[in-house]
Amino acid sequence: MATILSRSANRLRLARRCLHSLSRPAPPSPPPFPGAVRGRSSSPILRSLAPAGVGVKSLGLYERCLSSASTSTAVGSGDSEAKAPAEAARGGDEKSGGSNQSGDAGKPVRGGPISWLSFLLLVTTGAGLIYYYDREKKQHIEDISNASKAVKQGPSAGKAAIGGPFNLINDDGKNVTEKDFLGRWTLLYFGFTHCPDICPDELQKLAAAVDKIKEKAGFNIVPVFISVDPERDTVEQVHEYVKEFHPNLIGLTGTPDEIKKVARAYRVYYMKTAEEDSDYLVDHSIVMYLMGPDMDFVKFFGKNNDVDALTEGVINEIKQYKKQK
């Protein structure tokens, strides 16, 4: 009797649990597990588990109760299984992050793009280049200066270009060559006696400079006038003309061929201009040539040199010439 009452109580508790589970909304049912009974048929296993004397309705109730219990168990296990990979992935990320942090912490911190050693090498190289180019520039300027001085001071710098032999007649009617002036400093000027203004001005400047050179430095300079108008400048005409400027002024003239030859040797330009009968002018170079004791060319002085400049220029050239000798 007690056994029957105990079984009845157990059945009531089981029925109450089933009714309680059925009152809650059931989640979507999972696919039927193998051996699940469709429709009104019940599983043989369920029949074996159910107590004896239980009808079909009781078996259906038992089946529904077990299905709900299995569903909740499957859902719980599925959630736990889904949580497990997520937790595992999160743990892996944390581990990888930690490993990355530890790896980053283990690496040495890289410095800036330019270190102190690189900066020092850069400064040293730049200073060396500046020093090298500055030295080369100074050396180049010094070489140019020395070369220009050598050309200027060379005794034969203008020897081949200006000057040469000639054979003319002086204002006393005597034949004169360049050899008659050896051993003396000479100032040559090319002009013509019918010159209206340029030649008289230049000859006055020449005469004044010769006297000042003698007075200041004691150098004797021979002034020489060479005509570029041989057709009108006869010996008598030249003699009268030169004595108007300085007593020591020597006048030279000659044939047209001889005048052409000496003008070419001294690089003198001359040419007749407007001509009416016997009255014409001669366009020519306005230059004075300083010739040394060996009748080599030393320096020329243009129209822009006044008396003082001509005086100082001749004195300086003579002093420099004597230092070289």
Phi, psi and chi 1 to 4 in degrees:
 res  aa     phi    psi   chi1   chi2   chi3   chi4
   1 MET       -  -43.2 -175.2   67.9  179.5      -
   2 ALA   -65.0  -35.2      -      -      -      -
   3 THR   -66.1  -39.9  -56.6      -      -      -
   4 ILE   -64.6  -41.1  -64.5  171.9      -      -
   5 LEU   -66.2  -38.5  -69.7  175.0      -      -
   6 SER   -64.7  -42.2  177.0      -      -      -
   7 ARG   -64.9  -39.0  -70.5  178.5  179.8  177.3
   8 SER   -65.4  -40.3  -62.2      -      -      -
   9 ALA   -64.4  -40.9      -      -      -      -
  10 ASN   -63.6  -39.5  -70.7  -24.9      -      -
  11 ARG   -66.3  -38.7  -69.7  172.4 -177.5  172.5
  12 LEU   -64.1  -44.1  -71.7  174.0      -      -
  13 ARG   -61.9  -39.5  -76.4 -165.1  -65.7  -92.6
  14 LEU   -67.3  -39.8  179.9   60.9      -      -
  15 ALA   -65.3  -40.0      -      -      -      -
  16 ARG   -64.1  -40.6 -171.4  168.1   52.3 -170.4
  17 ARG   -63.3  -38.0  -72.9  175.6   59.3 -173.3
  18 CYS   -68.3  -42.1  -69.8      -      -      -
  19 LEU   -63.7  -38.6  -70.5  174.4      -      -
  20 HIS   -64.9  -39.7  179.3   69.8      -      -
  21 SER   -69.4  -32.1   62.7      -      -      -
  22 LEU   -74.0  -25.5  -70.4  173.9      -      -
  23 SER   -70.0  -23.9   64.6      -      -      -
  24 ARG   -84.2  148.4  -66.7 -178.9  -59.4  177.7
  25 PRO   -66.1  126.3   21.3  -30.2      -      -
  26 ALA   -83.7  138.9      -      -      -      -
  27 PRO   -68.8  164.9   25.6  -32.2      -      -
  28 PRO   -54.5  133.9  -22.1   31.1      -      -
  29 SER   -74.6  136.4   59.2      -      -      -
  30 PRO   -72.0  166.5   28.4  -33.4      -      -
  31 PRO   -55.6  143.3  -18.9   28.4      -      -
  32 PRO   -60.9  133.6   21.9  -30.8      -      -
  33 PHE   -74.2  160.3   54.2   86.7      -      -
  34 PRO   -57.0  135.9  -22.8   32.7      -      -
  35 GLY    89.5   -0.7      -      -      -      -
  36 ALA   -68.9  146.6      -      -      -      -
  37 VAL   -96.2  126.8 -178.9      -      -      -
  38 ARG   -90.1  151.2  -65.6 -178.0  178.5  -87.3
  39 GLY    66.8 -134.3      -      -      -      -
  40 ARG   -93.4   -6.3  -68.4  177.3  178.3  -96.7
  41 SER   -73.4  143.8   61.8      -      -      -
  42 SER  -112.2  157.2   59.0      -      -      -
  43 SER   -72.3  140.9  173.5      -      -      -
  44 PRO   -59.7  -35.1  -23.0   31.9      -      -
  45 ILE   -64.1  -42.2  -61.3  174.7      -      -
  46 LEU   -62.9  -37.5 -175.5   59.6      -      -
  47 ARG   -64.7  -36.2  -71.2  176.6 -179.7  173.8
  48 SER   -71.0  -29.6   63.6      -      -      -
  49 LEU   -82.3  -30.3  -66.6  176.1      -      -
  50 ALA   -68.0  151.9      -      -      -      -
  51 PRO   -70.0  159.4  -15.8   25.6      -      -
  52 ALA   -68.7  143.9      -      -      -      -
  53 GLY    87.5    1.9      -      -      -      -
  54 VAL   -81.0  135.0  177.5      -      -      -
  55 GLY   -81.8 -173.3      -      -      -      -
  56 VAL   -67.1  -38.8  176.6      -      -      -
  57 LYS   -64.6  -40.2  -67.2 -177.9  178.6  179.6
  58 SER   -64.7  -38.5  -61.2      -      -      -
  59 LEU   -64.8  -39.9  -71.9  174.2      -      -
  60 GLY   -62.2  -39.4      -      -      -      -
  61 LEU   -64.8  -42.9 -176.0   60.5      -      -
  62 TYR   -60.7  -39.7  -87.1  106.7      -      -
  63 GLU   -66.2  -43.4 -176.0  177.1   -1.2      -
  64 ARG   -64.8  -39.3  -69.1  178.5   63.1 -174.1
  65 CYS   -63.5  -45.2 -177.2      -      -      -
  66 LEU   -66.7  -34.5  -69.1  174.7      -      -
  67 SER   -64.8  -42.7  -61.4      -      -      -
  68 SER   -65.1  -40.0   62.2      -      -      -
  69 ALA   -64.2  -40.0      -      -      -      -
  70 SER   -69.3  -33.6   62.9      -      -      -
  71 THR   -64.9  -46.7  -58.7      -      -      -
  72 SER   -62.6  -37.3   61.9      -      -      -
  73 THR   -67.1  -39.4  -55.3      -      -      -
  74 ALA   -67.3  -40.2      -      -      -      -
  75 VAL   -64.2  -42.8  169.9      -      -      -
  76 GLY   -62.9  -42.8      -      -      -      -
  77 SER   -68.2  -34.4   62.0      -      -      -
  78 GLY   -66.5  -40.5      -      -      -      -
  79 ASP   -63.0  -42.5  -67.9  -19.2      -      -
  80 SER   -65.5  -37.0   61.0      -      -      -
  81 GLU   -68.9  -36.7  -70.2  176.5   -0.5      -
  82 ALA   -68.7  -36.0      -      -      -      -
  83 LYS   -68.5  -33.8  -71.5  179.3 -178.7  178.2
  84 ALA   -61.6  -48.8      -      -      -      -
  85 PRO   -63.7  -36.7  -22.3   32.9      -      -
  86 ALA   -63.8  -44.8      -      -      -      -
  87 GLU   -64.5  -36.8  -69.4  177.4   -4.0      -
  88 ALA   -64.9  -40.7      -      -      -      -
  89 ALA   -65.7  -41.3      -      -      -      -
  90 ARG   -64.9  -39.3 -175.3  166.5   60.3 -107.8
  91 GLY   -64.9  -36.2      -      -      -      -
  92 GLY   -65.9  -40.1      -      -      -      -
  93 ASP   -62.6  -43.1  -66.9  -20.1      -      -
  94 GLU   -62.3  -39.8  -69.2  177.3   -3.6      -
  95 LYS   -65.7  -43.2  -70.7 -178.8  179.9  179.9
  96 SER   -65.3  -39.6   62.3      -      -      -
  97 GLY   -62.2  -41.7      -      -      -      -
  98 GLY   -64.6  -39.1      -      -      -      -
  99 SER   -66.7  -37.8   62.8      -      -      -
 100 ASN   -64.4  -41.4  -70.3  -24.9      -      -
 101 GLN   -63.5  -42.8  -69.6  177.5   -2.1      -
 102 SER   -66.4  -36.4   62.2      -      -      -
 103 GLY   -66.1  -43.2      -      -      -      -
 104 ASP   -63.9  -37.1  -66.7  -20.5      -      -
 105 ALA   -68.8  -27.4      -      -      -      -
 106 GLY   -79.0  -24.5      -      -      -      -
 107 LYS   -75.6  146.2  -68.0 -179.3 -179.1  178.9
 108 PRO   -72.4  142.8   24.5  -33.3      -      -
 109 VAL   -70.9  124.8  178.5      -      -      -
 110 ARG   -76.9  138.4 -172.3  174.7 -178.2 -179.0
 111 GLY   -78.2 -173.8      -      -      -      -
 112 GLY   -70.4  177.7      -      -      -      -
 113 PRO   -68.1  -25.9   21.9  -32.0      -      -
 114 ILE  -125.7  119.4  -60.0  178.5      -      -
 115 SER   -88.0  170.4   64.3      -      -      -
 116 TRP   -63.8  -36.6  -76.6  107.1      -      -
 117 LEU   -65.7  -41.7  179.9   59.1      -      -
 118 SER   -64.6  -40.1  -60.1      -      -      -
 119 PHE   -63.5  -42.1  179.5   74.0      -      -
 120 LEU   -63.8  -42.4 -178.6   60.7      -      -
 121 LEU   -63.8  -39.1  -68.8  175.0      -      -
 122 LEU   -63.6  -45.2 -179.9   63.2      -      -
 123 VAL   -64.0  -42.7  171.9      -      -      -
 124 THR   -63.6  -42.9  -55.2      -      -      -
 125 THR   -64.2  -43.3  -55.7      -      -      -
 126 GLY   -62.2  -43.2      -      -      -      -
 127 ALA   -63.4  -39.5      -      -      -      -
 128 GLY   -63.9  -41.6      -      -      -      -
 129 LEU   -65.3  -42.2  -70.8  175.0      -      -
 130 ILE   -61.8  -43.5  -67.8  174.0      -      -
 131 TYR   -64.0  -41.0  172.6   75.5      -      -
 132 TYR   -64.3  -49.0  172.4   76.2      -      -
 133 TYR   -68.0  -33.3  -76.6  113.3      -      -
 134 ASP   -66.3  -41.2 -175.5   65.0      -      -
 135 ARG   -66.0  -41.8 -173.4 -178.5   64.0  178.7
 136 GLU   -64.0  -38.3  -69.9  -65.0  -38.5      -
 137 LYS   -64.8  -45.0 -179.1  179.5  178.9 -178.7
 138 LYS   -63.0  -40.4  -70.4 -178.8  179.6  179.2
 139 GLN   -64.9  -39.4 -176.5   65.2   33.8      -
 140 HIS   -64.5  -43.1 -177.1   64.4      -      -
 141 ILE   -64.3  -40.4  -66.9  174.0      -      -
 142 GLU   -65.5  -39.1 -174.4  177.2   -5.6      -
 143 ASP   -63.6  -41.9  -67.5  -18.5      -      -
 144 ILE   -63.8  -42.0  -67.1  175.4      -      -
 145 SER   -63.2  -43.8  178.2      -      -      -
 146 ASN   -65.6  -38.1  -67.4  -24.8      -      -
 147 ALA   -65.9  -41.0      -      -      -      -
 148 SER   -66.9  -37.6   62.2      -      -      -
 149 LYS   -66.2  -39.5  -72.0  179.9 -179.2  178.3
 150 ALA   -64.0  -39.4      -      -      -      -
 151 VAL   -68.0  -40.0  172.0      -      -      -
 152 LYS   -68.5  -39.1 -178.0  178.9  178.4 -179.1
 153 GLN   -88.3   -7.2  -63.5  176.4    1.4      -
 154 GLY   -64.4  127.4      -      -      -      -
 155 PRO   -66.3  -23.2   24.3  -34.0      -      -
 156 SER  -108.0   20.2   62.0      -      -      -
 157 ALA   -62.1  -42.1      -      -      -      -
 158 GLY  -112.3   11.9      -      -      -      -
 159 LYS   -65.2  -43.7 -179.5  177.8  179.7  179.5
 160 ALA   -79.2  -22.4      -      -      -      -
 161 ALA   -88.4  -36.2      -      -      -      -
 162 ILE  -127.8  132.1  -61.9  177.7      -      -
 163 GLY   102.3  165.0      -      -      -      -
 164 GLY   160.9  179.6      -      -      -      -
 165 PRO   -71.9  150.2   24.2  -31.9      -      -
 166 PHE  -151.5  162.5   58.2   83.3      -      -
 167 ASN  -140.9  102.4 -172.1   -1.0      -      -
 168 LEU  -128.0 -178.4  -59.2  173.3      -      -
 169 ILE  -119.2  131.0  -58.4  173.3      -      -
 170 ASN   -82.9  175.7   64.5   12.2      -      -
 171 ASP   -70.6   -4.1   59.1  -69.8      -      -
 172 ASP   -97.5    1.0  -69.3  -29.1      -      -
 173 GLY    86.8   15.7      -      -      -      -
 174 LYS  -103.6  146.0  -63.2 -179.6  179.5  178.4
 175 ASN   -70.7  134.8  -70.6  -27.9      -      -
 176 VAL  -133.2  137.2  175.5      -      -      -
 177 THR  -121.2  177.3   65.7      -      -      -
 178 GLU   -65.5  -22.4   75.7  -75.1   -7.9      -
 179 LYS   -69.7  -22.4  -64.6  179.4 -178.7  179.3
 180 ASP   -70.1  -10.2  -65.7  -39.2      -      -
 181 PHE  -109.4    5.0  -62.7   95.6      -      -
 182 LEU   -64.1  142.8  -67.5  175.5      -      -
 183 GLY    86.9    0.3      -      -      -      -
 184 ARG  -132.2  150.3  -63.5 -177.1  -68.8  176.5
 185 TRP   -82.0  134.8  -72.2   88.8      -      -
 186 THR  -130.2  139.4  -53.2      -      -      -
 187 LEU  -115.0  115.5  -92.2  175.0      -      -
 188 LEU  -102.3  139.8  -60.5  177.5      -      -
 189 TYR  -136.5  134.3  177.3   76.9      -      -
 190 PHE  -103.8  129.1  -70.1   78.4      -      -
 191 GLY  -163.4 -159.3      -      -      -      -
 192 PHE  -150.6  153.5   62.6  108.0      -      -
 193 THR   -71.6  -21.9   61.1      -      -      -
 194 HIS   -92.0   12.6  -70.4   78.1      -      -
 195 CYS   -67.7  128.7 -178.9      -      -      -
 196 PRO   -75.5  -35.8   25.1  -31.6      -      -
 197 ASP  -143.2  -45.4   47.5   14.5      -      -
 198 ILE   -62.4  -50.9  -60.1  -63.3      -      -
 199 CYS   -62.6  -45.3  -67.1      -      -      -
 200 PRO   -59.9  -41.2  -27.2   36.4      -      -
 201 ASP   -63.0  -43.5  -67.5  -18.0      -      -
 202 GLU   -68.8  -37.6  -68.6  -60.6  -59.0      -
 203 LEU   -70.0  -34.4  -71.4  175.1      -      -
 204 GLN   -65.4  -41.0  -72.8  177.1    2.5      -
 205 LYS   -63.3  -42.2 -178.4  171.6   65.0  177.1
 206 LEU   -60.7  -46.5  174.0   60.2      -      -
 207 ALA   -63.4  -42.7      -      -      -      -
 208 ALA   -66.3  -39.3      -      -      -      -
 209 ALA   -66.1  -38.8      -      -      -      -
 210 VAL   -60.2  -42.7  168.0      -      -      -
 211 ASP   -67.8  -39.1  -68.3  -22.6      -      -
 212 LYS   -70.5  -33.7  -69.5 -170.3   72.2  171.8
 213 ILE   -65.0  -41.9  -66.8  169.1      -      -
 214 LYS   -63.5  -41.0  174.2   65.0  175.4  178.6
 215 GLU   -71.4  -41.2  179.6 -177.8   -7.1      -
 216 LYS   -83.8  -40.6  -68.1 -176.4   66.5  173.4
 217 ALA  -118.1  -12.6      -      -      -      -
 218 GLY    78.4   15.5      -      -      -      -
 219 PHE   -90.6  132.9  -59.4  140.1      -      -
 220 ASN   -90.9  120.6  -68.3  -43.9      -      -
 221 ILE  -113.6  133.8  -53.9  -62.6      -      -
 222 VAL   -94.8  113.9  178.8      -      -      -
 223 PRO   -84.9  134.6   28.1  -30.4      -      -
 224 VAL  -131.4  132.5  177.3      -      -      -
 225 PHE  -112.1  125.9  169.1   78.8      -      -
 226 ILE  -117.1  124.3  -60.1  177.9      -      -
 227 SER   -77.9  142.0  174.3      -      -      -
 228 VAL  -111.5   16.9  -69.0      -      -      -
 229 ASP  -129.4   68.7 -174.1   13.2      -      -
 230 PRO   -65.7  -21.2   25.0  -32.7      -      -
 231 GLU   -70.0  -32.4  -63.3  177.5   -2.3      -
 232 ARG  -109.1  -25.8  -67.6 -177.2  -60.1 -176.8
 233 ASP   -86.8   87.5  -72.0  -15.7      -      -
 234 THR   -79.6  176.3   60.9      -      -      -
 235 VAL   -61.7  -44.7  173.8      -      -      -
 236 GLU   -64.8  -42.5  -67.3   77.5    9.3      -
 237 GLN   -62.7  -42.0  179.7   70.2   24.4      -
 238 VAL   -68.6  -38.2  171.7      -      -      -
 239 HIS   -62.4  -46.7 -178.5   76.7      -      -
 240 GLU   -65.6  -34.0  -67.5  178.2    2.0      -
 241 TYR   -71.4  -47.9 -176.2   75.1      -      -
 242 VAL   -69.9  -29.5  -64.2      -      -      -
 243 LYS   -71.1  -13.0  -61.7  -50.4  176.9 -173.7
 244 GLU   -76.6  -13.9  -65.2  178.0    0.8      -
 245 PHE  -109.7  -46.6  -61.5   98.8      -      -
 246 HIS  -156.9  141.2 -163.8  -80.5      -      -
 247 PRO   -67.2  -24.4   20.0  -30.7      -      -
 248 ASN   -95.4    1.0  -64.2  -28.4      -      -
 249 LEU   -71.4  123.8 -179.5   58.7      -      -
 250 ILE   -98.8  127.5  -61.9  174.2      -      -
 251 GLY  -102.1  135.5      -      -      -      -
 252 LEU  -125.5  141.2  -59.8  177.7      -      -
 253 THR  -143.1 -176.8 -173.2      -      -      -
 254 GLY   176.4 -167.9      -      -      -      -
 255 THR   -75.2  162.5   64.4      -      -      -
 256 PRO   -57.1  -37.8  -28.6   36.5      -      -
 257 ASP   -67.3  -40.3  -68.7  -22.2      -      -
 258 GLU   -68.3  -38.6  -69.5  171.3  -15.0      -
 259 ILE   -66.5  -39.7  -64.1  -61.2      -      -
 260 LYS   -63.5  -38.1 -175.7 -178.0  -63.5 -177.4
 261 LYS   -67.6  -45.4 -178.6  179.5  178.4 -180.0
 262 VAL   -70.3  -34.6   68.6      -      -      -
 263 ALA   -65.8  -38.7      -      -      -      -
 264 ARG   -66.7  -38.3 -174.9 -178.2  -65.2  112.7
 265 ALA   -65.1  -33.7      -      -      -      -
 266 TYR   -99.9   10.2  -76.7   84.3      -      -
 267 ARG    57.5   45.6  -56.3  -63.6 -173.4  -93.8
 268 VAL  -101.5  131.2  173.3      -      -      -
 269 TYR   -96.2  135.1  160.8   79.9      -      -
 270 TYR  -152.9  147.5   71.1   99.5      -      -
 271 MET  -163.4  140.3 -175.5 -179.3   66.1      -
 272 LYS   -68.9  146.7  -70.8 -177.5  179.5 -179.8
 273 THR  -110.0 -138.5   57.7      -      -      -
 274 ALA   -57.3  132.7      -      -      -      -
 275 GLU  -126.2  124.9 -179.3  176.5   -2.8      -
 276 GLU  -131.2  108.4  -64.8 -179.8    1.1      -
 277 ASP    57.7 -117.7  -62.0  -26.5      -      -
 278 SER  -104.2    6.0   60.6      -      -      -
 279 ASP  -103.8  114.8 -169.4   10.7      -      -
 280 TYR  -153.5  168.1   58.2   88.4      -      -
 281 LEU  -115.9  161.9  -63.3  177.0      -      -
 282 VAL  -123.7  119.1  178.8      -      -      -
 283 ASP   -83.9  128.9 -171.7   15.7      -      -
 284 HIS  -150.9  169.0   62.1   87.8      -      -
 285 SER   -69.6  145.0  -55.9      -      -      -
 286 ILE  -113.0   82.9  -53.3  172.8      -      -
 287 VAL  -142.5  143.0  178.6      -      -      -
 288 MET  -110.3  135.6  -64.6 -177.8 -171.1      -
 289 TYR  -111.0  123.8  -61.2   91.6      -      -
 290 LEU   -91.6  120.3  176.8   63.7      -      -
 291 MET  -111.8  137.6  -50.0  -60.0  -68.1      -
 292 GLY   -78.1 -178.6      -      -      -      -
 293 PRO   -61.3  -23.9  -24.1   34.6      -      -
 294 ASP   -95.3   12.2   51.5    1.1      -      -
 295 MET    61.6   28.9  -79.1  -59.0  -70.7      -
 296 ASP   -92.1  148.0  -71.5  -25.3      -      -
 297 PHE   -68.6  135.1  169.5   76.4      -      -
 298 VAL  -111.9  -53.9  176.6      -      -      -
 299 LYS  -164.4  154.9 -170.1  174.6 -178.3  178.6
 300 PHE  -116.7  154.1   68.7   86.4      -      -
 301 PHE  -127.8  125.6  -60.9   91.3      -      -
 302 GLY   -88.0 -174.8      -      -      -      -
 303 LYS   -66.6  -23.4 -173.5  176.6 -179.0  -65.0
 304 ASN   -74.1   -9.2   58.6  -29.3      -      -
 305 ASN   -86.5  124.0  -69.4  -86.6      -      -
 306 ASP   -84.7 -171.2   57.8   10.0      -      -
 307 VAL   -61.9  -45.8  175.2      -      -      -
 308 ASP   -65.9  -43.4  -67.3  -25.7      -      -
 309 ALA   -64.2  -40.4      -      -      -      -
 310 LEU   -64.5  -40.2  179.2   59.3      -      -
 311 THR   -63.9  -51.3  -59.8      -      -      -
 312 GLU   -64.3  -38.2  -66.5  -61.4  -32.5      -
 313 GLY   -63.3  -43.2      -      -      -      -
 314 VAL   -67.3  -42.3  172.0      -      -      -
 315 ILE   -61.9  -44.6  -68.5  174.1      -      -
 316 ASN   -63.9  -40.8  -68.8  -24.8      -      -
 317 GLU   -65.0  -39.2  -67.6  -62.9  -29.0      -
 318 ILE   -67.5  -41.4  -66.3  175.3      -      -
 319 LYS   -64.5  -42.8  -72.3 -178.5  177.9  179.3
 320 GLN   -65.3  -37.9 -175.1  175.8   -4.7      -
 321 TYR   -63.8  -40.5  176.6   86.2      -      -
 322 LYS   -70.9  -30.7  -71.2 -173.4  175.6 -177.7
 323 LYS   -66.8  -38.3  -74.5 -178.4 -179.3  179.5
 324 GLN   -68.8  -30.4  -65.5  177.0   -4.4      -
 325 LYS   -77.8      -  -65.8  -63.2 -177.3 -179.0
